[in-house]
């Protein structure tokens, strides 16, 4: 719960996806506790893996203040 709160309250967009990854791993741990290991593995592979790489790429590509003004 704390990592989800930290994800939405960060002013800098760069660390927010990392907190979202922590939230997704915590959700996968809950799936393991519920004896749903397959869903936990899918959670980590699909969300924490592929989608978060896409989010980080978009944030790095669209981050304001890094463009050249020559």
PDB file of N, CA, C and O in Angstrom:
ATOM      1  N   UNK A   1       0.814  -1.184   0.000  1.00  0.00           N
ATOM      2  CA  UNK A   1       0.000   0.000   0.000  1.00  0.00           C
ATOM      3  C   UNK A   1       0.862   1.253   0.000  1.00  0.00           C
ATOM      4  O   UNK A   1       0.526   2.245  -0.647  1.00  0.00           O
ATOM      5  N   UNK A   2       1.961   1.207   0.717  1.00  0.00           N
ATOM      6  CA  UNK A   2       2.851   2.354   0.767  1.00  0.00           C
ATOM      7  C   UNK A   2       3.485   2.624  -0.591  1.00  0.00           C
ATOM      8  O   UNK A   2       3.624   3.780  -0.990  1.00  0.00           O
ATOM      9  N   UNK A   3       3.871   1.574  -1.303  1.00  0.00           N
ATOM     10  CA  UNK A   3       4.487   1.785  -2.616  1.00  0.00           C
ATOM     11  C   UNK A   3       3.492   2.354  -3.620  1.00  0.00           C
ATOM     12  O   UNK A   3       3.884   3.119  -4.501  1.00  0.00           O
ATOM     13  N   UNK A   4       2.225   2.000  -3.510  1.00  0.00           N
ATOM     14  CA  UNK A   4       1.212   2.582  -4.395  1.00  0.00           C
ATOM     15  C   UNK A   4       1.017   4.061  -4.084  1.00  0.00           C
ATOM     16  O   UNK A   4       0.840   4.873  -4.993  1.00  0.00           O
ATOM     17  N   UNK A   5       1.048   4.407  -2.817  1.00  0.00           N
ATOM     18  CA  UNK A   5       0.931   5.810  -2.429  1.00  0.00           C
ATOM     19  C   UNK A   5       2.138   6.612  -2.904  1.00  0.00           C
ATOM     20  O   UNK A   5       1.991   7.737  -3.381  1.00  0.00           O
ATOM     21  N   UNK A   6       3.320   6.040  -2.775  1.00  0.00           N
ATOM     22  CA  UNK A   6       4.524   6.716  -3.249  1.00  0.00           C
ATOM     23  C   UNK A   6       4.533   6.852  -4.769  1.00  0.00           C
ATOM     24  O   UNK A   6       5.097   7.805  -5.309  1.00  0.00           O
ATOM     25  N   UNK A   7       3.918   5.913  -5.444  1.00  0.00           N
ATOM     26  CA  UNK A   7       3.850   5.976  -6.913  1.00  0.00           C
ATOM     27  C   UNK A   7       3.034   7.164  -7.386  1.00  0.00           C
ATOM     28  O   UNK A   7       3.412   7.823  -8.355  1.00  0.00           O
ATOM     29  N   UNK A   8       1.940   7.447  -6.734  1.00  0.00           N
ATOM     30  CA  UNK A   8       1.070   8.523  -7.216  1.00  0.00           C
ATOM     31  C   UNK A   8       1.391   9.884  -6.625  1.00  0.00           C
ATOM     32  O   UNK A   8       0.846  10.892  -7.076  1.00  0.00           O
ATOM     33  N   UNK A   9       2.271   9.937  -5.617  1.00  0.00           N
ATOM     34  CA  UNK A   9       2.565  11.230  -5.003  1.00  0.00           C
ATOM     35  C   UNK A   9       3.924  11.798  -5.392  1.00  0.00           C
ATOM     36  O   UNK A   9       4.286  12.872  -4.911  1.00  0.00           O
ATOM     37  N   UNK A  10       4.681  11.129  -6.233  1.00  0.00           N
ATOM     38  CA  UNK A  10       5.987  11.637  -6.641  1.00  0.00           C
ATOM     39  C   UNK A  10       5.821  12.781  -7.629  1.00  0.00           C
ATOM     40  O   UNK A  10       5.052  12.672  -8.584  1.00  0.00           O
ATOM     41  N   UNK A  11       6.534  13.873  -7.407  1.00  0.00           N
ATOM     42  CA  UNK A  11       6.485  15.007  -8.327  1.00  0.00           C
ATOM     43  C   UNK A  11       7.329  14.744  -9.572  1.00  0.00           C
ATOM     44  O   UNK A  11       6.968  15.167 -10.670  1.00  0.00           O
ATOM     45  N   UNK A  12       8.443  14.053  -9.403  1.00  0.00           N
ATOM     46  CA  UNK A  12       9.290  13.687 -10.527  1.00  0.00           C
ATOM     47  C   UNK A  12       8.745  12.398 -11.144  1.00  0.00           C
ATOM     48  O   UNK A  12       8.558  11.416 -10.426  1.00  0.00           O
ATOM     49  N   UNK A  13       8.486  12.373 -12.455  1.00  0.00           N
ATOM     50  CA  UNK A  13       7.872  11.174 -13.037  1.00  0.00           C
ATOM     51  C   UNK A  13       8.816   9.991 -13.181  1.00  0.00           C
ATOM     52  O   UNK A  13       8.354   8.879 -13.439  1.00  0.00           O
ATOM     53  N   UNK A  14      10.101  10.183 -13.028  1.00  0.00           N
ATOM     54  CA  UNK A  14      11.034   9.072 -13.237  1.00  0.00           C
ATOM     55  C   UNK A  14      10.941   7.967 -12.177  1.00  0.00           C
ATOM     56  O   UNK A  14      10.921   6.797 -12.558  1.00  0.00           O
ATOM     57  N   UNK A  15      10.884   8.262 -10.873  1.00  0.00           N
ATOM     58  CA  UNK A  15      10.814   7.160  -9.907  1.00  0.00           C
ATOM     59  C   UNK A  15       9.412   6.565  -9.740  1.00  0.00           C
ATOM     60  O   UNK A  15       9.267   5.518  -9.110  1.00  0.00           O
ATOM     61  N   UNK A  16       8.404   7.193 -10.277  1.00  0.00           N
ATOM     62  CA  UNK A  16       7.042   6.672 -10.114  1.00  0.00           C
ATOM     63  C   UNK A  16       6.871   5.266 -10.692  1.00  0.00           C
ATOM     64  O   UNK A  16       6.261   4.427 -10.029  1.00  0.00           O
ATOM     65  N   UNK A  17       7.380   4.964 -11.901  1.00  0.00           N
ATOM     66  CA  UNK A  17       7.245   3.582 -12.390  1.00  0.00           C
ATOM     67  C   UNK A  17       7.980   2.561 -11.528  1.00  0.00           C
ATOM     68  O   UNK A  17       7.564   1.405 -11.450  1.00  0.00           O
ATOM     69  N   UNK A  18       9.050   2.969 -10.890  1.00  0.00           N
ATOM     70  CA  UNK A  18       9.750   2.022 -10.019  1.00  0.00           C
ATOM     71  C   UNK A  18       8.906   1.679  -8.796  1.00  0.00           C
ATOM     72  O   UNK A  18       8.910   0.537  -8.336  1.00  0.00           O
ATOM     73  N   UNK A  19       8.188   2.660  -8.274  1.00  0.00           N
ATOM     74  CA  UNK A  19       7.273   2.364  -7.171  1.00  0.00           C
ATOM     75  C   UNK A  19       6.101   1.517  -7.658  1.00  0.00           C
ATOM     76  O   UNK A  19       5.577   0.689  -6.913  1.00  0.00           O
ATOM     77  N   UNK A  20       5.691   1.725  -8.906  1.00  0.00           N
ATOM     78  CA  UNK A  20       4.621   0.890  -9.460  1.00  0.00           C
ATOM     79  C   UNK A  20       5.088  -0.554  -9.606  1.00  0.00           C
ATOM     80  O   UNK A  20       4.312  -1.483  -9.381  1.00  0.00           O
ATOM     81  N   UNK A  21       6.338  -0.746  -9.976  1.00  0.00           N
ATOM     82  CA  UNK A  21       6.896  -2.105 -10.048  1.00  0.00           C
ATOM     83  C   UNK A  21       6.877  -2.752  -8.664  1.00  0.00           C
ATOM     84  O   UNK A  21       6.541  -3.929  -8.530  1.00  0.00           O
ATOM     85  N   UNK A  22       7.233  -1.990  -7.647  1.00  0.00           N
ATOM     86  CA  UNK A  22       7.188  -2.527  -6.285  1.00  0.00           C
ATOM     87  C   UNK A  22       5.769  -2.917  -5.897  1.00  0.00           C
ATOM     88  O   UNK A  22       5.557  -3.935  -5.239  1.00  0.00           O
ATOM     89  N   UNK A  23       4.800  -2.106  -6.307  1.00  0.00           N
ATOM     90  CA  UNK A  23       3.398  -2.426  -6.041  1.00  0.00           C
ATOM     91  C   UNK A  23       2.978  -3.703  -6.755  1.00  0.00           C
ATOM     92  O   UNK A  23       2.271  -4.535  -6.187  1.00  0.00           O
ATOM     93  N   UNK A  24       3.416  -3.856  -8.002  1.00  0.00           N
ATOM     94  CA  UNK A  24       3.054  -5.053  -8.763  1.00  0.00           C
ATOM     95  C   UNK A  24       3.711  -6.305  -8.195  1.00  0.00           C
ATOM     96  O   UNK A  24       3.112  -7.380  -8.217  1.00  0.00           O
ATOM     97  N   UNK A  25       4.937  -6.178  -7.685  1.00  0.00           N
ATOM     98  CA  UNK A  25       5.564  -7.331  -7.032  1.00  0.00           C
ATOM     99  C   UNK A  25       4.830  -7.684  -5.737  1.00  0.00           C
ATOM    100  O   UNK A  25       4.695  -8.862  -5.406  1.00  0.00           O
ATOM    101  N   UNK A  26       4.357  -6.683  -5.008  1.00  0.00           N
ATOM    102  CA  UNK A  26       3.591  -6.961  -3.795  1.00  0.00           C
ATOM    103  C   UNK A  26       2.278  -7.665  -4.130  1.00  0.00           C
ATOM    104  O   UNK A  26       1.844  -8.562  -3.407  1.00  0.00           O
ATOM    105  N   UNK A  27       1.651  -7.252  -5.230  1.00  0.00           N
ATOM    106  CA  UNK A  27       0.437  -7.931  -5.668  1.00  0.00           C
ATOM    107  C   UNK A  27       0.724  -9.369  -6.073  1.00  0.00           C
ATOM    108  O   UNK A  27      -0.070 -10.267  -5.794  1.00  0.00           O
ATOM    109  N   UNK A  28       1.855  -9.587  -6.729  1.00  0.00           N
ATOM    110  CA  UNK A  28       2.241 -10.958  -7.083  1.00  0.00           C
ATOM    111  C   UNK A  28       2.484 -11.793  -5.825  1.00  0.00           C
ATOM    112  O   UNK A  28       2.157 -12.979  -5.796  1.00  0.00           O
ATOM    113  N   UNK A  29       3.052 -11.185  -4.796  1.00  0.00           N
ATOM    114  CA  UNK A  29       3.251 -11.911  -3.536  1.00  0.00           C
ATOM    115  C   UNK A  29       1.915 -12.293  -2.908  1.00  0.00           C
ATOM    116  O   UNK A  29       1.785 -13.366  -2.319  1.00  0.00           O
ATOM    117  N   UNK A  30       0.929 -11.416  -3.035  1.00  0.00           N
ATOM    118  CA  UNK A  30      -0.407 -11.769  -2.525  1.00  0.00           C
ATOM    119  C   UNK A  30      -1.003 -12.934  -3.304  1.00  0.00           C
ATOM    120  O   UNK A  30      -1.664 -13.798  -2.727  1.00  0.00           O
ATOM    121  N   UNK A  31      -0.773 -12.960  -4.609  1.00  0.00           N
ATOM    122  CA  UNK A  31      -1.255 -14.096  -5.407  1.00  0.00           C
ATOM    123  C   UNK A  31      -0.586 -15.393  -4.978  1.00  0.00           C
ATOM    124  O   UNK A  31      -1.229 -16.443  -4.952  1.00  0.00           O
ATOM    125  N   UNK A  32       0.690 -15.331  -4.642  1.00  0.00           N
ATOM    126  CA  UNK A  32       1.387 -16.530  -4.164  1.00  0.00           C
ATOM    127  C   UNK A  32       0.787 -16.983  -2.834  1.00  0.00           C
ATOM    128  O   UNK A  32       0.613 -18.180  -2.608  1.00  0.00           O
ATOM    129  N   UNK A  33       0.472 -16.035  -1.958  1.00  0.00           N
ATOM    130  CA  UNK A  33      -0.149 -16.402  -0.683  1.00  0.00           C
ATOM    131  C   UNK A  33      -1.540 -17.009  -0.874  1.00  0.00           C
ATOM    132  O   UNK A  33      -1.994 -17.810  -0.057  1.00  0.00           O
ATOM    133  N   UNK A  34      -2.206 -16.622  -1.956  1.00  0.00           N
ATOM    134  CA  UNK A  34      -3.520 -17.187  -2.261  1.00  0.00           C
ATOM    135  C   UNK A  34      -3.432 -18.488  -3.049  1.00  0.00           C
ATOM    136  O   UNK A  34      -4.443 -19.015  -3.511  1.00  0.00           O
ATOM    137  N   UNK A  35      -2.202 -19.004  -3.198  1.00  0.00           N
ATOM    138  CA  UNK A  35      -1.927 -20.265  -3.897  1.00  0.00           C
ATOM    139  C   UNK A  35      -2.293 -20.182  -5.382  1.00  0.00           C
ATOM    140  O   UNK A  35      -2.822 -21.131  -5.961  1.00  0.00           O
ATOM    141  N   UNK A  36      -2.000 -19.031  -5.978  1.00  0.00           N
ATOM    142  CA  UNK A  36      -2.218 -18.825  -7.415  1.00  0.00           C
ATOM    143  C   UNK A  36      -0.881 -18.437  -8.036  1.00  0.00           C
ATOM    144  O   UNK A  36      -0.695 -17.299  -8.466  1.00  0.00           O
ATOM    145  N   UNK A  37       0.051 -19.394  -8.080  1.00  0.00           N
ATOM    146  CA  UNK A  37       1.403 -19.102  -8.541  1.00  0.00           C
ATOM    147  C   UNK A  37       1.440 -18.709 -10.015  1.00  0.00           C
ATOM    148  O   UNK A  37       2.232 -17.850 -10.404  1.00  0.00           O
ATOM    149  N   UNK A  38       0.597 -19.324 -10.833  1.00  0.00           N
ATOM    150  CA  UNK A  38       0.590 -18.999 -12.259  1.00  0.00           C
ATOM    151  C   UNK A  38       0.206 -17.543 -12.491  1.00  0.00           C
ATOM    152  O   UNK A  38       0.827 -16.859 -13.305  1.00  0.00           O
ATOM    153  N   UNK A  39      -0.806 -17.070 -11.786  1.00  0.00           N
ATOM    154  CA  UNK A  39      -1.216 -15.668 -11.914  1.00  0.00           C
ATOM    155  C   UNK A  39      -0.111 -14.744 -11.408  1.00  0.00           C
ATOM    156  O   UNK A  39       0.106 -13.672 -11.973  1.00  0.00           O
ATOM    157  N   UNK A  40       0.586 -15.148 -10.353  1.00  0.00           N
ATOM    158  CA  UNK A  40       1.689 -14.334  -9.828  1.00  0.00           C
ATOM    159  C   UNK A  40       2.817 -14.222 -10.851  1.00  0.00           C
ATOM    160  O   UNK A  40       3.382 -13.144 -11.033  1.00  0.00           O
ATOM    161  N   UNK A  41       3.144 -15.312 -11.510  1.00  0.00           N
ATOM    162  CA  UNK A  41       4.191 -15.276 -12.535  1.00  0.00           C
ATOM    163  C   UNK A  41       3.760 -14.414 -13.705  1.00  0.00           C
ATOM    164  O   UNK A  41       4.560 -13.637 -14.227  1.00  0.00           O
ATOM    165  N   UNK A  42       2.508 -14.539 -14.126  1.00  0.00           N
ATOM    166  CA  UNK A  42       2.018 -13.688 -15.213  1.00  0.00           C
ATOM    167  C   UNK A  42       2.036 -12.218 -14.814  1.00  0.00           C
ATOM    168  O   UNK A  42       2.363 -11.358 -15.632  1.00  0.00           O
ATOM    169  N   UNK A  43       1.693 -11.928 -13.587  1.00  0.00           N
ATOM    170  CA  UNK A  43       1.712 -10.551 -13.080  1.00  0.00           C
ATOM    171  C   UNK A  43       3.103  -9.949 -13.204  1.00  0.00           C
ATOM    172  O   UNK A  43       3.258  -8.817 -13.661  1.00  0.00           O
ATOM    173  N   UNK A  44       4.104 -10.702 -12.799  1.00  0.00           N
ATOM    174  CA  UNK A  44       5.476 -10.191 -12.846  1.00  0.00           C
ATOM    175  C   UNK A  44       5.966 -10.081 -14.281  1.00  0.00           C
ATOM    176  O   UNK A  44       6.566  -9.072 -14.650  1.00  0.00           O
ATOM    177  N   UNK A  45       5.724 -11.091 -15.087  1.00  0.00           N
ATOM    178  CA  UNK A  45       6.235 -11.069 -16.457  1.00  0.00           C
ATOM    179  C   UNK A  45       5.562 -10.015 -17.316  1.00  0.00           C
ATOM    180  O   UNK A  45       6.240  -9.278 -18.031  1.00  0.00           O
ATOM    181  N   UNK A  46       4.244  -9.932 -17.260  1.00  0.00           N
ATOM    182  CA  UNK A  46       3.525  -9.033 -18.154  1.00  0.00           C
ATOM    183  C   UNK A  46       3.575  -7.599 -17.648  1.00  0.00           C
ATOM    184  O   UNK A  46       3.985  -6.700 -18.382  1.00  0.00           O
ATOM    185  N   UNK A  47       3.167  -7.375 -16.417  1.00  0.00           N
ATOM    186  CA  UNK A  47       3.057  -6.008 -15.933  1.00  0.00           C
ATOM    187  C   UNK A  47       4.398  -5.436 -15.492  1.00  0.00           C
ATOM    188  O   UNK A  47       4.822  -4.394 -15.990  1.00  0.00           O
ATOM    189  N   UNK A  48       5.061  -6.106 -14.568  1.00  0.00           N
ATOM    190  CA  UNK A  48       6.319  -5.572 -14.051  1.00  0.00           C
ATOM    191  C   UNK A  48       7.422  -5.631 -15.092  1.00  0.00           C
ATOM    192  O   UNK A  48       8.389  -4.873 -15.009  1.00  0.00           O
ATOM    193  N   UNK A  49       7.299  -6.503 -16.053  1.00  0.00           N
ATOM    194  CA  UNK A  49       8.314  -6.607 -17.093  1.00  0.00           C
ATOM    195  C   UNK A  49       8.031  -5.747 -18.296  1.00  0.00           C
ATOM    196  O   UNK A  49       8.642  -4.692 -18.471  1.00  0.00           O
ATOM    197  N   UNK A  50       7.118  -6.183 -19.119  1.00  0.00           N
ATOM    198  CA  UNK A  50       6.913  -5.556 -20.421  1.00  0.00           C
ATOM    199  C   UNK A  50       6.283  -4.174 -20.352  1.00  0.00           C
ATOM    200  O   UNK A  50       6.782  -3.244 -20.984  1.00  0.00           O
ATOM    201  N   UNK A  51       5.230  -4.020 -19.621  1.00  0.00           N
ATOM    202  CA  UNK A  51       4.524  -2.739 -19.596  1.00  0.00           C
ATOM    203  C   UNK A  51       5.357  -1.672 -18.897  1.00  0.00           C
ATOM    204  O   UNK A  51       5.340  -0.515 -19.318  1.00  0.00           O
ATOM    205  N   UNK A  52       6.082  -2.027 -17.844  1.00  0.00           N
ATOM    206  CA  UNK A  52       6.888  -1.030 -17.157  1.00  0.00           C
ATOM    207  C   UNK A  52       8.069  -0.568 -18.003  1.00  0.00           C
ATOM    208  O   UNK A  52       8.479   0.588 -17.898  1.00  0.00           O
ATOM    209  N   UNK A  53       8.623  -1.439 -18.837  1.00  0.00           N
ATOM    210  CA  UNK A  53       9.674  -1.005 -19.762  1.00  0.00           C
ATOM    211  C   UNK A  53       9.102   0.021 -20.731  1.00  0.00           C
ATOM    212  O   UNK A  53       9.766   1.006 -21.054  1.00  0.00           O
ATOM    213  N   UNK A  54       7.893  -0.197 -21.190  1.00  0.00           N
ATOM    214  CA  UNK A  54       7.244   0.763 -22.079  1.00  0.00           C
ATOM    215  C   UNK A  54       6.994   2.088 -21.362  1.00  0.00           C
ATOM    216  O   UNK A  54       7.240   3.147 -21.940  1.00  0.00           O
ATOM    217  N   UNK A  55       6.515   2.056 -20.130  1.00  0.00           N
ATOM    218  CA  UNK A  55       6.291   3.284 -19.363  1.00  0.00           C
ATOM    219  C   UNK A  55       7.595   4.070 -19.175  1.00  0.00           C
ATOM    220  O   UNK A  55       7.619   5.288 -19.351  1.00  0.00           O
ATOM    221  N   UNK A  56       8.662   3.377 -18.821  1.00  0.00           N
ATOM    222  CA  UNK A  56       9.939   4.056 -18.625  1.00  0.00           C
ATOM    223  C   UNK A  56      10.449   4.676 -19.924  1.00  0.00           C
ATOM    224  O   UNK A  56      11.012   5.770 -19.909  1.00  0.00           O
ATOM    225  N   UNK A  57      10.257   3.989 -21.038  1.00  0.00           N
ATOM    226  CA  UNK A  57      10.675   4.532 -22.325  1.00  0.00           C
ATOM    227  C   UNK A  57       9.906   5.808 -22.651  1.00  0.00           C
ATOM    228  O   UNK A  57      10.494   6.786 -23.112  1.00  0.00           O
ATOM    229  N   UNK A  58       8.611   5.804 -22.418  1.00  0.00           N
ATOM    230  CA  UNK A  58       7.796   6.989 -22.709  1.00  0.00           C
ATOM    231  C   UNK A  58       8.194   8.147 -21.806  1.00  0.00           C
ATOM    232  O   UNK A  58       8.269   9.287 -22.266  1.00  0.00           O
ATOM    233  N   UNK A  59       8.449   7.879 -20.541  1.00  0.00           N
ATOM    234  CA  UNK A  59       8.839   8.950 -19.624  1.00  0.00           C
ATOM    235  C   UNK A  59      10.194   9.519 -20.025  1.00  0.00           C
ATOM    236  O   UNK A  59      10.379  10.735 -19.996  1.00  0.00           O
ATOM    237  N   UNK A  60      11.143   8.666 -20.398  1.00  0.00           N
ATOM    238  CA  UNK A  60      12.443   9.175 -20.811  1.00  0.00           C
ATOM    239  C   UNK A  60      12.361   9.945 -22.114  1.00  0.00           C
ATOM    240  O   UNK A  60      13.090  10.921 -22.292  1.00  0.00           O
ATOM    241  N   UNK A  61      11.507   9.541 -23.018  1.00  0.00           N
ATOM    242  CA  UNK A  61      11.385  10.215 -24.305  1.00  0.00           C
ATOM    243  C   UNK A  61      10.644  11.545 -24.177  1.00  0.00           C
ATOM    244  O   UNK A  61      10.930  12.483 -24.921  1.00  0.00           O
ATOM    245  N   UNK A  62       9.702  11.638 -23.248  1.00  0.00           N
ATOM    246  CA  UNK A  62       8.870  12.832 -23.146  1.00  0.00           C
ATOM    247  C   UNK A  62       9.176  13.682 -21.925  1.00  0.00           C
ATOM    248  O   UNK A  62       8.408  14.593 -21.616  1.00  0.00           O
ATOM    249  N   UNK A  63      10.248  13.424 -21.235  1.00  0.00           N
ATOM    250  CA  UNK A  63      10.561  14.181 -20.027  1.00  0.00           C
ATOM    251  C   UNK A  63      10.914  15.621 -20.381  1.00  0.00           C
ATOM    252  O   UNK A  63      11.820  15.865 -21.176  1.00  0.00           O
ATOM    253  N   UNK A  64      10.201  16.565 -19.793  1.00  0.00           N
ATOM    254  CA  UNK A  64      10.467  17.973 -20.130  1.00  0.00           C
ATOM    255  C   UNK A  64      11.795  18.441 -19.536  1.00  0.00           C
ATOM    256  O   UNK A  64      12.258  17.934 -18.514  1.00  0.00           O
ATOM    257  N   UNK A  65      12.378  19.404 -20.199  1.00  0.00           N
ATOM    258  CA  UNK A  65      13.603  19.992 -19.704  1.00  0.00           C
ATOM    259  C   UNK A  65      14.873  19.316 -20.180  1.00  0.00           C
ATOM    260  O   UNK A  65      15.966  19.741 -19.804  1.00  0.00           O
ATOM    261  N   UNK A  66      14.767  18.279 -20.992  1.00  0.00           N
ATOM    262  CA  UNK A  66      15.978  17.609 -21.471  1.00  0.00           C
ATOM    263  C   UNK A  66      16.251  17.902 -22.934  1.00  0.00           C
ATOM    264  O   UNK A  66      17.261  17.450 -23.473  1.00  0.00           O
ATOM    265  N   UNK A  67      15.375  18.648 -23.585  1.00  0.00           N
ATOM    266  CA  UNK A  67      15.565  18.953 -25.003  1.00  0.00           C
ATOM    267  C   UNK A  67      16.586  20.066 -25.207  1.00  0.00           C
ATOM    268  O   UNK A  67      16.850  20.861 -24.305  1.00  0.00           O
ATOM    269  N   UNK A  68      17.138  20.106 -26.374  1.00  0.00           N
ATOM    270  CA  UNK A  68      18.105  21.144 -26.713  1.00  0.00           C
ATOM    271  C   UNK A  68      17.383  22.386 -27.207  1.00  0.00           C
ATOM    272  O   UNK A  68      16.350  22.301 -27.873  1.00  0.00           O
ATOM    273  N   UNK A  69      17.929  23.507 -26.879  1.00  0.00           N
ATOM    274  CA  UNK A  69      17.345  24.786 -27.334  1.00  0.00           C
ATOM    275  C   UNK A  69      18.349  25.564 -28.169  1.00  0.00           C
ATOM    276  O   UNK A  69      18.368  26.793 -28.108  1.00  0.00           O
ATOM    277  N   UNK A  70      19.182  24.887 -28.943  1.00  0.00           N
ATOM    278  CA  UNK A  70      20.189  25.556 -29.785  1.00  0.00           C
ATOM    279  C   UNK A  70      19.561  26.304 -30.918  1.00  0.00           C
ATOM    280  O   UNK A  70      20.267  26.920 -31.717  1.00  0.00           O
TER     281      UNK A  70
END
